Amino acid sequence: MRGHLPRIVVLAVLLVPVAVVAQIAPGHSGGRGGTAPAAITATSRPVRLLRTWVEPVKGDSGRRVDVMVDYASGTAWEKFTSLSGAPLGTMPIAIGAPRPSPEEIDEAFDFTRQLPELAPTFRRFPNLVLEGGFILREPQGSPCGPGTRCLHVFLLSPDRAGLIRRIVVDLAHLRLAYKSYVPPSGRFE
């Protein structure tokens, strides 16, 4: 097979730049904005650990994957470490947003219960049920545009049969993005 490079040379040429980019990519130390890796938890701010798991790697014992979000910069990434804790690199999550963690959903629900503008609704419906936790992403200039982390919260009747109100909470800025959200017509048709 003259004229062909050995596979190992081709792999080295292709993988070395990827490894270098992974090591210098944002968040490679496990934190941003001065947040120490040990301080990043499921409830920490501005950087939060959304979820973690161990995935098997062929010929190895596996690697740990941490999904992180930085509320300050509006970015999310996966951080890879060996099971012994050695950093293996990061990969930005560029398309879409990672699904909210249970802690984020709980935080959005707690924030909703404490909103003074919703106090009359909670008094009128004392057994109100909160559901939702779905991400809302909108274009630049919108209340849930880039740099936000907006979650839908549905205020339902106690039997869950009726929608009383649909709001949107921005966890990145701890604010109410929409007091009464109505999806734009024709958007998903």
PyMOL commands that set and color helices and strands:
alter all, ss='L'
color gray80, all
select helices_A, chain A and resi 7-24+37-39+102-113+116-124
alter helices_A, ss='H'
color red, helices_A
select strands_A, chain A and resi 47-55+63-70+75-82+87-92+129-136+150-156+163-170+175-178
alter strands_A, ss='S'
color yellow, strands_A
deselect
rebuild
show_as cartoon
